[in-house]
Amino acid sequence: MKKVRNWSLLGVLALVSAAMLSGVPASAAGNAAVETAKRAEGTKLVHIVNPKCPVMSSVNMETKVEEKMTRMYKGQRVGFCCEVCLGKWDAMSPADREREFRKSMGENPVEITNPKCPVMDTAMEATAPEKMTRMYKGRRIGLCCETCLTQWDAMTDVEREPLVRKAMGENPVEIANSTCPTMGTTMEATAPEKMTRMYKGMRIGFCCETCLERWDTMTDAEKGPLVRKAM
């Protein structure tokens, strides 16, 4: 480090002197010399891949940081928010680094609330990579692809609301039964889609999740007489 500092100071003086002798303004020469010194000390800005610090995951990173605040990891340049985090990264085991790197890239799986993608209406798993999700009115919504994520980000809340309701199975759909097959309670002409099941070409609605769960455990022989009664 001492050699780098000495070289930097001498380099600044040499470049400024040479520039002045050749007629270049001292201020311009000084700026160029300082920039050269910074590069020599590893302070030039370089692109990084991670949107968050791998150690302090609550800290968002810029797209460029000083080179000395980065490490190469599996062919990718990873940036850190401070020297403390850099030191902790250097002390980590390979397994810990992999976990923290995935987290900083938004690749760690998180639970989502929607069974379908709000944009494409495709079926979703119970979890999705964090970077493929957005928070909406206290719910974590998962999107199936980058294209859907981009479209979602361009929408207003007014446009998002019906899509979320549909993705959550909350949009009302017409049902065939006048009473709940399980409880016998009176049903409206429509029910939230998630509170229905298809049975022999008919959409059957249920009054509550308990009834829905009971229905899902029944055999067709058990369902038949209940449906006829509910109709």
KOLDRENPA-68894 format. One record per residue: residue number from 0; residue in three letters; x, y, z of N, C-alpha, C in turn. Coordinates in Angstrom, 1 decimal, padded with zeros to 4 digits. Layout:
N
MARRO    k    r   neast  nnorth     nup  caeast  canorth    caup   ceast  cnorth     cup
MARRO  NUM  ALA       X       Y       Z       X        Y       Z       X       Y       Z
...
// end
This chain:
231
MARRO    k    r   neast  nnorth     nup  caeast  canorth    caup   ceast  cnorth     cup
MARRO    0  MET   000.8  -001.2   000.0   000.0    000.0   000.0   000.9   001.3   000.0
MARRO    1  LYS   002.0   001.2   000.7   002.9    002.4   000.8   003.4   002.7  -000.6
MARRO    2  LYS   003.8   001.7  -001.4   004.3    001.9  -002.7   003.3   002.5  -003.6
MARRO    3  VAL   002.0   002.1  -003.5   000.9    002.6  -004.3   000.8   004.1  -004.0
MARRO    4  ARG   000.7   004.5  -002.7   000.6    005.9  -002.3   001.7   006.7  -002.8
MARRO    5  ASN   003.0   006.2  -002.7   004.1    007.0  -003.1   004.1   007.2  -004.6
MARRO    6  TRP   003.7   006.1  -005.3   003.7    006.2  -006.8   002.6   007.2  -007.2
MARRO    7  SER   001.5   007.2  -006.5   000.4    008.1  -006.8   000.8   009.6  -006.6
MARRO    8  LEU   001.4   009.9  -005.5   001.8    011.3  -005.3   002.8   011.7  -006.3
MARRO    9  LEU   003.8   010.9  -006.5   004.9    011.2  -007.5   004.3   011.4  -008.9
MARRO   10  GLY   003.3   010.5  -009.2   002.7    010.5  -010.5   001.9   011.8  -010.7
MARRO   11  VAL   001.2   012.2  -009.7   000.4    013.4  -009.8   001.3   014.6  -010.1
MARRO   12  LEU   002.4   014.7  -009.3   003.4    015.8  -009.5   004.0   015.8  -010.9
MARRO   13  ALA   004.4   014.6  -011.3   005.0    014.5  -012.6   004.1   014.9  -013.7
MARRO   14  LEU   002.8   014.4  -013.7   001.9    014.7  -014.7   001.5   016.2  -014.8
MARRO   15  VAL   001.4   016.8  -013.6   001.0    018.2  -013.6   002.2   019.0  -014.1
MARRO   16  SER   003.4   018.7  -013.7   004.6    019.4  -014.2   004.7   019.3  -015.7
MARRO   17  ALA   004.6   018.1  -016.2   004.7    017.9  -017.7   003.6   018.6  -018.4
MARRO   18  ALA   002.4   018.6  -017.9   001.3    019.3  -018.6   001.5   020.8  -018.6
MARRO   19  MET   002.0   021.4  -017.5   002.2    022.8  -017.4   003.3   023.2  -018.4
MARRO   20  LEU   004.3   022.4  -018.6   005.4    022.7  -019.5   004.9   022.7  -021.0
MARRO   21  SER   003.9   021.8  -021.2   003.4    021.7  -022.6   002.2   022.6  -022.9
MARRO   22  GLY   001.9   023.5  -021.9   000.8    024.5  -022.1  -000.5   024.1  -021.7
MARRO   23  VAL  -000.7   022.9  -021.1  -002.1    022.5  -020.6  -002.4   023.2  -019.3
MARRO   24  PRO  -003.6   023.7  -019.1  -004.0    024.4  -017.8  -003.7   023.4  -016.6
MARRO   25  ALA  -003.3   024.0  -015.5  -002.9    023.2  -014.4  -004.1   022.5  -013.8
MARRO   26  SER  -005.3   023.1  -013.9  -006.5    022.5  -013.3  -006.9   021.2  -014.1
MARRO   27  ALA  -006.8   021.3  -015.4  -007.1    020.1  -016.2  -006.1   019.0  -016.0
MARRO   28  ALA  -004.8   019.4  -015.9  -003.8    018.5  -015.7  -003.9   017.8  -014.3
MARRO   29  GLY  -004.3   018.6  -013.3  -004.5    018.1  -012.0  -005.6   017.1  -011.9
MARRO   30  ASN  -006.7   017.4  -012.6  -007.8    016.4  -012.6  -007.5   015.1  -013.2
MARRO   31  ALA  -006.8   015.2  -014.3  -006.3    014.0  -015.0  -005.4   013.2  -014.2
MARRO   32  ALA  -004.5   013.9  -013.5  -003.5    013.2  -012.6  -004.2   012.5  -011.4
MARRO   33  VAL  -005.2   013.2  -010.9  -005.9    012.6  -009.7  -006.6   011.4  -010.2
MARRO   34  GLU  -007.3   011.5  -011.3  -008.0    010.3  -011.8  -007.0   009.1  -012.1
MARRO   35  THR  -005.8   009.4  -012.6  -004.8    008.4  -012.7  -004.4   007.7  -011.4
MARRO   36  ALA  -004.3   008.6  -010.4  -003.9    008.1  -009.1  -005.0   007.3  -008.5
MARRO   37  LYS  -006.3   007.7  -008.7  -007.4    006.9  -008.2  -007.4   005.5  -008.8
MARRO   38  ARG  -007.2   005.5  -010.1  -007.2    004.1  -010.8  -006.1   003.3  -010.2
MARRO   39  ALA  -005.0   003.9  -009.9  -003.8    003.1  -009.4  -004.2   002.6  -008.0
MARRO   40  GLU  -005.0   003.2  -007.3  -005.3    002.8  -005.9  -006.6   001.9  -005.9
MARRO   41  GLY  -007.1   001.5  -007.1  -008.3    000.6  -007.1  -009.6   001.3  -006.9
MARRO   42  THR  -009.6   002.7  -007.1  -010.8    003.4  -006.9  -011.6   003.7  -008.1
MARRO   43  LYS  -011.2   003.2  -009.3  -012.0    003.4  -010.5  -013.3   002.6  -010.3
MARRO   44  LEU  -014.4   003.1  -011.0  -015.7    002.5  -010.9  -015.8   001.4  -011.9
MARRO   45  VAL  -016.4   000.3  -011.4  -016.6   -000.9  -012.3  -018.0  -001.4  -012.1
MARRO   46  HIS  -018.5  -002.1  -013.1  -019.9   -002.6  -013.1  -019.9  -003.8  -012.2
MARRO   47  ILE  -021.0  -004.0  -011.4  -021.3   -005.2  -010.6  -022.6  -005.8  -011.0
MARRO   48  VAL  -022.8  -007.0  -010.6  -024.0   -007.8  -011.0  -025.1  -007.8  -009.9
MARRO   49  ASN  -024.7  -007.5  -008.7  -025.7   -007.7  -007.6  -026.4  -006.4  -007.2
MARRO   50  PRO  -027.8  -006.5  -007.1  -028.5   -005.3  -006.8  -028.5  -005.0  -005.3
MARRO   51  LYS  -028.1  -005.9  -004.4  -028.0   -005.7  -003.0  -026.7  -006.2  -002.5
MARRO   52  CYS  -026.2  -005.7  -001.4  -025.0   -006.1  -000.8  -025.2  -007.5  -000.3
MARRO   53  PRO  -024.2  -008.5  -000.6  -024.4   -009.9  -000.1  -024.4  -010.1   001.4
MARRO   54  VAL  -023.8  -009.1   002.1  -023.7   -009.3   003.6  -024.8  -008.4   004.2
MARRO   55  MET  -024.9  -007.2   003.9  -026.0   -006.3   004.4  -027.1  -006.2   003.4
MARRO   56  SER  -027.9  -007.2   003.4  -028.9   -007.4   002.3  -029.9  -006.3   002.2
MARRO   57  SER  -030.0  -005.5   003.3  -031.0   -004.3   003.2  -030.4  -003.1   002.5
MARRO   58  VAL  -029.2  -003.2   002.1  -028.5   -002.1   001.4  -028.6  -002.3  -000.1
MARRO   59  ASN  -029.2  -001.4  -000.8  -029.2   -001.4  -002.3  -027.9  -000.9  -002.8
MARRO   60  MET  -027.4  -001.6  -003.9  -026.1   -001.2  -004.5  -026.4  -000.4  -005.8
MARRO   61  GLU  -025.4   000.4  -006.1  -025.4    001.1  -007.4  -024.9   000.1  -008.4
MARRO   62  THR  -025.1   000.5  -009.7  -024.6   -000.4  -010.8  -023.1  -000.4  -010.9
MARRO   63  LYS  -022.5   000.6  -010.4  -021.0    000.7  -010.4  -020.5   001.0  -009.0
MARRO   64  VAL  -019.4   000.4  -008.6  -018.8    000.7  -007.3  -017.3   000.8  -007.5
MARRO   65  GLU  -016.5   001.2  -006.5  -015.1    001.2  -006.6  -014.5  -000.2  -006.8
MARRO   66  GLU  -013.6  -000.4  -007.6  -013.1   -001.7  -007.9  -012.6  -002.4  -006.6
MARRO   67  LYS  -012.0  -001.6  -005.7  -011.5   -002.2  -004.5  -012.6  -002.8  -003.6
MARRO   68  MET  -013.8  -002.4  -003.8  -014.9   -002.8  -003.0  -015.7  -004.0  -003.7
MARRO   69  THR  -015.0  -004.7  -004.6  -015.6   -005.8  -005.3  -014.7  -007.1  -005.1
MARRO   70  ARG  -015.4  -008.2  -005.4  -014.7   -009.5  -005.5  -015.3  -010.3  -006.7
MARRO   71  MET  -014.5  -011.1  -007.4  -014.9   -011.9  -008.4  -015.5  -013.2  -007.8
MARRO   72  TYR  -016.7  -013.6  -008.3  -017.3   -014.8  -007.7  -018.0  -015.6  -008.9
MARRO   73  LYS  -017.4  -016.7  -009.2  -018.0   -017.6  -010.3  -018.1  -016.8  -011.6
MARRO   74  GLY  -017.1  -016.0  -011.9  -017.1   -015.3  -013.2  -017.8  -014.0  -013.2
MARRO   75  GLN  -018.4  -013.6  -012.0  -019.2   -012.4  -011.9  -018.6  -011.4  -010.9
MARRO   76  ARG  -018.6  -010.1  -011.1  -018.1   -009.2  -010.2  -019.2  -008.8  -009.2
MARRO   77  VAL  -018.9  -009.0  -007.9  -019.8   -008.7  -006.8  -019.3  -007.5  -006.1
MARRO   78  GLY  -020.2  -006.6  -005.8  -019.9   -005.4  -005.1  -020.4  -005.4  -003.6
MARRO   79  PHE  -019.7  -004.7  -002.8  -020.0   -004.6  -001.3  -020.2  -003.2  -000.9
MARRO   80  CYS  -021.0  -002.9   000.1  -021.3   -001.6   000.5  -020.3  -001.0   001.4
MARRO   81  CYS  -019.4  -001.8   002.1  -018.4   -001.2   003.0  -017.3  -002.3   003.2
MARRO   82  GLU  -016.2  -001.8   003.8  -015.1   -002.7   004.0  -015.4  -003.8   005.0
MARRO   83  VAL  -016.3  -003.5   006.0  -016.7   -004.5   007.0  -017.3  -005.7   006.3
MARRO   84  CYS  -018.2  -005.4   005.3  -018.9   -006.5   004.6  -018.0  -007.2   003.7
MARRO   85  LEU  -017.0  -006.5   003.1  -016.0   -007.1   002.3  -015.2  -008.1   003.1
MARRO   86  GLY  -014.8  -007.7   004.3  -014.0   -008.6   005.2  -014.8  -009.9   005.6
MARRO   87  LYS  -016.1  -009.7   005.9  -017.0   -010.8   006.3  -017.1  -011.8   005.1
MARRO   88  TRP  -017.2  -011.2   003.9  -017.3   -012.1   002.7  -016.1  -012.9   002.5
MARRO   89  ASP  -014.9  -012.3   002.7  -013.6   -013.0   002.6  -013.5  -014.2   003.6
MARRO   90  ALA  -014.2  -014.0   004.7  -014.1   -015.0   005.8  -015.1  -016.1   005.7
MARRO   91  MET  -016.0  -016.0   004.7  -017.1   -017.0   004.6  -016.7  -018.3   004.0
MARRO   92  SER  -017.4  -019.3   004.3  -017.3   -020.6   003.7  -017.9  -020.6   002.3
MARRO   93  PRO  -017.5  -021.5   001.4  -018.1   -021.5   000.0  -019.7  -021.6   000.1
MARRO   94  ALA  -020.2  -022.4   001.0  -021.6   -022.6   001.1  -022.3  -021.3   001.6
MARRO   95  ASP  -021.7  -020.6   002.5  -022.3   -019.3   003.0  -022.2  -018.3   001.9
MARRO   96  ARG  -021.2  -018.3   001.1  -021.1   -017.3   000.0  -022.2  -017.5  -001.0
MARRO   97  GLU  -022.4  -018.8  -001.4  -023.4   -019.1  -002.4  -024.8  -018.7  -001.9
MARRO   98  ARG  -025.1  -019.0  -000.7  -026.4   -018.6  -000.1  -026.6  -017.0  -000.1
MARRO   99  GLU  -025.5  -016.3   000.3  -025.6   -014.9   000.4  -025.6  -014.2  -001.0
MARRO  100  PHE  -024.9  -014.8  -001.9  -024.8   -014.3  -003.3  -026.2  -014.5  -003.9
MARRO  101  ARG  -026.8  -015.6  -003.8  -028.2   -015.8  -004.4  -029.2  -014.8  -003.8
MARRO  102  LYS  -029.0  -014.6  -002.5  -029.9   -013.6  -001.8  -029.7  -012.2  -002.4
MARRO  103  SER  -028.5  -011.8  -002.6  -028.2   -010.5  -003.1  -028.6  -010.3  -004.5
MARRO  104  MET  -028.7  -011.4  -005.3  -029.2   -011.4  -006.6  -030.7  -011.5  -006.8
MARRO  105  GLY  -031.4  -011.6  -005.6  -032.8   -011.8  -005.6  -033.3  -013.1  -006.1
MARRO  106  GLU  -032.4  -014.1  -006.0  -032.7   -015.5  -006.5  -033.2  -016.4  -005.4
MARRO  107  ASN  -033.2  -016.0  -004.1  -033.7   -016.8  -003.1  -035.2  -017.0  -003.1
MARRO  108  PRO  -035.7  -018.2  -003.0  -037.2   -018.4  -003.1  -037.9  -017.8  -001.9
MARRO  109  VAL  -039.0  -017.1  -002.2  -039.9   -016.5  -001.2  -041.3  -017.0  -001.4
MARRO  110  GLU  -042.1  -017.1  -000.4  -043.5   -017.4  -000.5  -044.3  -016.3  -001.2
MARRO  111  ILE  -045.2  -016.7  -002.1  -046.1   -015.8  -002.8  -047.6  -016.1  -002.5
MARRO  112  THR  -048.4  -015.2  -002.7  -049.8   -015.4  -002.3  -050.7  -015.8  -003.5
MARRO  113  ASN  -050.3  -015.5  -004.7  -051.1   -015.8  -005.9  -050.9  -017.1  -006.5
MARRO  114  PRO  -051.9  -017.9  -006.8  -051.8   -019.2  -007.4  -051.5  -019.1  -008.9
MARRO  115  LYS  -051.8  -017.9  -009.5  -051.6   -017.7  -010.9  -050.9  -016.3  -011.2
MARRO  116  CYS  -050.2  -016.3  -012.3  -049.5   -015.0  -012.7  -050.6  -014.0  -013.0
MARRO  117  PRO  -050.5  -012.8  -012.5  -051.5   -011.8  -012.7  -051.6  -011.3  -014.2
MARRO  118  VAL  -050.5  -011.4  -014.9  -050.4   -010.9  -016.3  -050.8  -012.0  -017.3
MARRO  119  MET  -050.1  -013.2  -017.1  -050.3   -014.3  -018.1  -051.3  -015.3  -017.7
MARRO  120  ASP  -051.7  -015.3  -016.4  -052.7   -016.2  -015.9  -052.2  -017.7  -015.8
MARRO  121  THR  -050.9  -017.8  -015.9  -050.3   -019.2  -015.8  -050.1  -019.6  -014.4
MARRO  122  ALA  -050.2  -020.9  -014.1  -050.1   -021.4  -012.8  -048.7  -021.1  -012.1
MARRO  123  MET  -048.7  -020.7  -010.9  -047.5   -020.4  -010.1  -047.3  -021.4  -009.0
MARRO  124  GLU  -046.0  -021.6  -008.7  -045.7   -022.5  -007.5  -045.9  -021.7  -006.3
MARRO  125  ALA  -045.8  -022.3  -005.1  -046.0   -021.7  -003.8  -044.9  -020.6  -003.5
MARRO  126  THR  -043.8  -020.8  -004.2  -042.7   -019.8  -004.0  -042.2  -019.3  -005.4
MARRO  127  ALA  -041.4  -018.2  -005.4  -040.8   -017.7  -006.6  -039.6  -017.0  -006.2
MARRO  128  PRO  -038.6  -016.8  -007.1  -037.4   -016.0  -006.8  -037.8  -014.6  -006.4
MARRO  129  GLU  -037.2  -014.1  -005.3  -037.6   -012.8  -004.8  -037.6  -011.7  -005.9
MARRO  130  LYS  -036.6  -011.7  -006.8  -036.6   -010.7  -007.8  -037.8  -010.8  -008.8
MARRO  131  MET  -038.5  -011.9  -008.8  -039.6   -012.1  -009.7  -040.9  -011.8  -008.9
MARRO  132  THR  -040.9  -011.0  -007.8  -042.0   -010.7  -007.0  -042.1  -009.2  -006.8
MARRO  133  ARG  -043.3  -008.8  -006.5  -043.6   -007.4  -006.1  -044.6  -007.4  -004.9
MARRO  134  MET  -044.4  -006.4  -004.0  -045.4   -006.3  -002.9  -046.5  -005.4  -003.4
MARRO  135  TYR  -047.8  -005.9  -003.1  -049.0   -005.1  -003.5  -050.0  -005.2  -002.4
MARRO  136  LYS  -050.3  -004.1  -001.8  -051.2   -004.0  -000.7  -051.0  -005.1   000.4
MARRO  137  GLY  -049.8  -005.2   000.8  -049.4   -006.2   001.8  -049.3  -007.6   001.4
MARRO  138  ARG  -049.5  -007.9   000.1  -049.3   -009.2  -000.4  -048.1  -009.3  -001.3
MARRO  139  ARG  -047.4  -010.4  -001.3  -046.2   -010.6  -002.2  -046.8  -011.4  -003.4
MARRO  140  ILE  -046.7  -010.7  -004.5  -047.2   -011.2  -005.8  -046.1  -011.7  -006.7
MARRO  141  GLY  -046.2  -012.9  -007.1  -045.2   -013.5  -008.0  -045.6  -013.4  -009.5
MARRO  142  LEU  -044.6  -013.1  -010.3  -044.8   -013.0  -011.8  -044.0  -014.2  -012.4
MARRO  143  CYS  -044.5  -014.7  -013.5  -044.0   -015.9  -014.1  -042.7  -015.6  -015.0
MARRO  144  CYS  -042.5  -014.4  -015.5  -041.3   -014.1  -016.3  -041.0  -012.6  -016.3
MARRO  145  GLU  -039.8  -012.3  -016.9  -039.4   -010.9  -016.9  -040.3  -010.0  -017.7
MARRO  146  THR  -040.9  -010.5  -018.7  -041.8   -009.8  -019.5  -043.1  -009.3  -018.7
MARRO  147  CYS  -043.6  -010.3  -018.0  -044.8   -010.0  -017.1  -044.4  -009.0  -016.0
MARRO  148  LEU  -043.2  -009.1  -015.5  -042.7   -008.2  -014.4  -042.6  -006.8  -015.0
MARRO  149  THR  -042.1  -006.7  -016.2  -042.0   -005.4  -016.8  -043.4  -004.7  -017.0
MARRO  150  GLN  -044.3  -005.5  -017.5  -045.6   -005.1  -017.8  -046.3  -004.6  -016.4
MARRO  151  TRP  -046.1  -005.4  -015.4  -046.7   -005.1  -014.1  -046.1  -003.8  -013.6
MARRO  152  ASP  -044.8  -003.6  -013.7  -044.2   -002.3  -013.2  -044.7  -001.1  -013.9
MARRO  153  ALA  -045.2  -001.3  -015.2  -045.7   -000.2  -016.0  -047.2   000.2  -015.7
MARRO  154  MET  -047.8  -000.7  -014.9  -049.3   -000.5  -014.7  -049.5   000.4  -013.5
MARRO  155  THR  -050.7   001.0  -013.5  -051.2    001.7  -012.4  -051.9   000.8  -011.4
MARRO  156  ASP  -052.1   001.2  -010.2  -052.8    000.3  -009.2  -054.3   000.0  -009.7
MARRO  157  VAL  -054.9   000.9  -010.4  -056.2    000.7  -010.9  -056.2  -000.5  -011.9
MARRO  158  GLU  -055.2  -000.6  -012.7  -055.0   -001.6  -013.7  -054.6  -003.0  -013.0
MARRO  159  ARG  -053.8  -002.9  -011.9  -053.4   -004.1  -011.2  -054.5  -004.8  -010.4
MARRO  160  GLU  -055.4  -004.0  -009.8  -056.4   -004.5  -008.9  -057.2  -005.7  -009.5
MARRO  161  PRO  -057.8  -005.5  -010.7  -058.6   -006.7  -011.2  -057.7  -007.9  -011.6
MARRO  162  LEU  -056.5  -007.6  -012.0  -055.6   -008.7  -012.3  -055.2  -009.5  -011.0
MARRO  163  VAL  -055.0  -008.8  -009.9  -054.6   -009.4  -008.7  -055.8  -010.3  -008.2
MARRO  164  ARG  -057.0  -009.7  -008.3  -058.2   -010.4  -007.8  -058.4  -011.7  -008.6
MARRO  165  LYS  -058.1  -011.6  -009.9  -058.2   -012.8  -010.8  -057.1  -013.8  -010.4
MARRO  166  ALA  -055.9  -013.3  -010.2  -054.8   -014.2  -009.9  -055.0  -014.9  -008.6
MARRO  167  MET  -055.7  -014.2  -007.7  -055.9   -014.8  -006.3  -057.2  -015.7  -006.3
MARRO  168  GLY  -057.9  -015.8  -007.4  -059.1   -016.5  -007.5  -060.2  -015.9  -006.8
MARRO  169  GLU  -060.2  -014.5  -006.7  -061.2   -013.8  -006.0  -062.3  -013.2  -006.9
MARRO  170  ASN  -062.1  -013.3  -008.2  -063.1   -012.7  -009.1  -064.4  -013.6  -009.1
MARRO  171  PRO  -065.6  -013.0  -009.1  -066.8   -013.8  -009.0  -067.1  -014.5  -010.2
MARRO  172  VAL  -067.6  -015.8  -010.1  -068.0   -016.6  -011.2  -069.3  -017.2  -010.9
MARRO  173  GLU  -070.1  -017.5  -011.9  -071.4   -018.0  -011.8  -071.3  -019.5  -011.3
MARRO  174  ILE  -072.2  -019.9  -010.4  -072.2   -021.3  -009.9  -073.6  -021.9  -010.2
MARRO  175  ALA  -073.6  -023.2  -010.2  -074.8   -023.9  -010.6  -075.7  -024.3  -009.4
MARRO  176  ASN  -075.1  -024.4  -008.2  -075.9   -024.8  -007.0  -076.5  -023.6  -006.2
MARRO  177  SER  -077.7  -023.9  -005.7  -078.3   -022.8  -004.9  -078.0  -022.9  -003.4
MARRO  178  THR  -077.5  -024.1  -002.9  -077.1   -024.2  -001.6  -075.7  -024.9  -001.5
MARRO  179  CYS  -075.0  -024.7  -000.4  -073.6   -025.3  -000.3  -073.8  -026.8  -000.2
MARRO  180  PRO  -073.1  -027.6  -001.0  -073.3   -029.1  -000.9  -072.9  -029.7   000.4
MARRO  181  THR  -072.0  -029.0   001.2  -071.6   -029.6   002.4  -072.4  -029.2   003.6
MARRO  182  MET  -072.7  -027.8   003.7  -073.4   -027.3   004.8  -074.8  -027.0   004.6
MARRO  183  GLY  -075.3  -027.0   003.3  -076.7   -026.7   003.0  -077.1  -025.3   003.2
MARRO  184  THR  -076.1  -024.4   003.4  -076.4   -022.9   003.5  -076.7  -022.4   002.1
MARRO  185  THR  -077.6  -021.3   002.1  -078.0   -020.7   000.8  -076.8  -020.0   000.2
MARRO  186  MET  -076.7  -020.2  -001.1  -075.6   -019.6  -001.9  -076.1  -018.5  -002.8
MARRO  187  GLU  -075.3  -017.5  -003.1  -075.6   -016.5  -004.1  -075.5  -017.1  -005.5
MARRO  188  ALA  -075.8  -016.3  -006.5  -075.7   -016.8  -007.9  -074.2  -016.9  -008.3
MARRO  189  THR  -073.3  -016.1  -007.6  -071.9   -016.2  -007.9  -071.1  -016.4  -006.6
MARRO  190  ALA  -069.9  -016.8  -006.8  -069.0   -017.1  -005.7  -067.5  -016.8  -006.2
MARRO  191  PRO  -066.6  -016.4  -005.2  -065.2   -016.3  -005.7  -064.7  -017.5  -006.3
MARRO  192  GLU  -064.0  -017.4  -007.4  -063.6   -018.6  -008.2  -062.8  -019.6  -007.3
MARRO  193  LYS  -062.0  -019.1  -006.4  -061.2   -020.0  -005.5  -062.1  -020.8  -004.6
MARRO  194  MET  -063.4  -020.4  -004.4  -064.3   -021.1  -003.6  -065.2  -022.0  -004.4
MARRO  195  THR  -064.8  -022.4  -005.6  -065.6   -023.3  -006.4  -064.8  -024.5  -006.9
MARRO  196  ARG  -065.5  -025.5  -007.3  -064.9   -026.7  -008.0  -065.7  -027.1  -009.2
MARRO  197  MET  -065.1  -027.6  -010.2  -065.8   -028.2  -011.3  -066.2  -029.6  -011.0
MARRO  198  TYR  -067.5  -029.9  -011.3  -068.0   -031.3  -011.0  -068.9  -031.7  -012.2
MARRO  199  LYS  -068.4  -032.6  -013.0  -069.2   -033.1  -014.2  -069.8  -032.0  -015.0
MARRO  200  GLY  -068.9  -031.1  -015.3  -069.3   -030.0  -016.2  -070.0  -028.8  -015.5
MARRO  201  MET  -070.2  -028.9  -014.2  -070.9   -027.8  -013.5  -069.9  -027.2  -012.5
MARRO  202  ARG  -070.1  -025.9  -012.3  -069.2   -025.2  -011.3  -070.0  -025.1  -010.0
MARRO  203  ILE  -069.4  -025.8  -009.0  -070.1   -025.9  -007.7  -069.4  -024.9  -006.7
MARRO  204  GLY  -070.2  -024.1  -006.1  -069.7   -023.1  -005.1  -069.9  -023.6  -003.7
MARRO  205  PHE  -069.0  -023.1  -002.8  -069.0   -023.5  -001.4  -069.0  -022.3  -000.5
MARRO  206  CYS  -069.6  -022.4   000.7  -069.7   -021.2   001.5  -068.5  -020.9   002.3
MARRO  207  CYS  -067.6  -021.8   002.5  -066.4   -021.5   003.3  -065.3  -022.5   003.0
MARRO  208  GLU  -064.1  -022.2   003.4  -062.9   -023.1   003.1  -063.0  -024.4   003.8
MARRO  209  THR  -063.7  -024.5   004.9  -063.8   -025.8   005.6  -064.7  -026.7   004.7
MARRO  210  CYS  -065.7  -026.2   004.2  -066.6   -027.0   003.3  -065.8  -027.4   002.0
MARRO  211  LEU  -065.0  -026.5   001.5  -064.2   -026.8   000.3  -063.2  -027.9   000.6
MARRO  212  GLU  -062.6  -027.9   001.8  -061.6   -028.9   002.1  -062.3  -030.3   002.3
MARRO  213  ARG  -063.5  -030.3   002.9  -064.2   -031.5   003.1  -064.6  -032.1   001.7
MARRO  214  TRP  -065.0  -031.2   000.8  -065.4   -031.7  -000.6  -064.2  -032.3  -001.3
MARRO  215  ASP  -063.0  -031.7  -001.1  -061.8   -032.2  -001.8  -061.4  -033.6  -001.3
MARRO  216  THR  -061.8  -034.0  -000.1  -061.5   -035.3   000.4  -062.5  -036.4   000.1
MARRO  217  MET  -063.6  -036.0  -000.5  -064.7   -036.9  -000.8  -064.5  -037.7  -002.1
MARRO  218  THR  -065.1  -038.9  -002.2  -065.1   -039.6  -003.5  -066.3  -039.1  -004.3
MARRO  219  ASP  -066.3  -039.5  -005.6  -067.4   -039.1  -006.5  -068.7  -039.7  -006.0
MARRO  220  ALA  -068.6  -040.9  -005.4  -069.9   -041.5  -004.9  -070.5  -040.7  -003.8
MARRO  221  GLU  -069.6  -040.1  -003.0  -070.1   -039.3  -001.9  -070.6  -037.9  -002.4
MARRO  222  LYS  -069.9  -037.4  -003.4  -070.3   -036.1  -003.9  -071.6  -036.1  -004.7
MARRO  223  GLY  -071.9  -037.1  -005.4  -073.2   -037.2  -006.2  -074.4  -036.8  -005.5
MARRO  224  PRO  -074.8  -037.5  -004.4  -076.1   -037.1  -003.7  -076.0  -035.7  -003.1
MARRO  225  LEU  -074.9  -035.2  -002.7  -074.8   -033.9  -002.1  -075.0  -032.8  -003.2
MARRO  226  VAL  -074.5  -033.0  -004.4  -074.7   -032.1  -005.5  -076.2  -032.1  -005.9
MARRO  227  ARG  -076.8  -033.2  -006.0  -078.2   -033.3  -006.4  -079.1  -032.5  -005.4
MARRO  228  LYS  -078.7  -032.7  -004.1  -079.5   -031.9  -003.1  -079.2  -030.4  -003.1
MARRO  229  ALA  -077.9  -030.1  -003.4  -077.6   -028.6  -003.5  -078.2  -027.9  -004.7
MARRO  230  MET  -078.6  -028.7  -005.7  -079.2   -028.1  -006.9  -080.6  -027.8  -006.7
// end
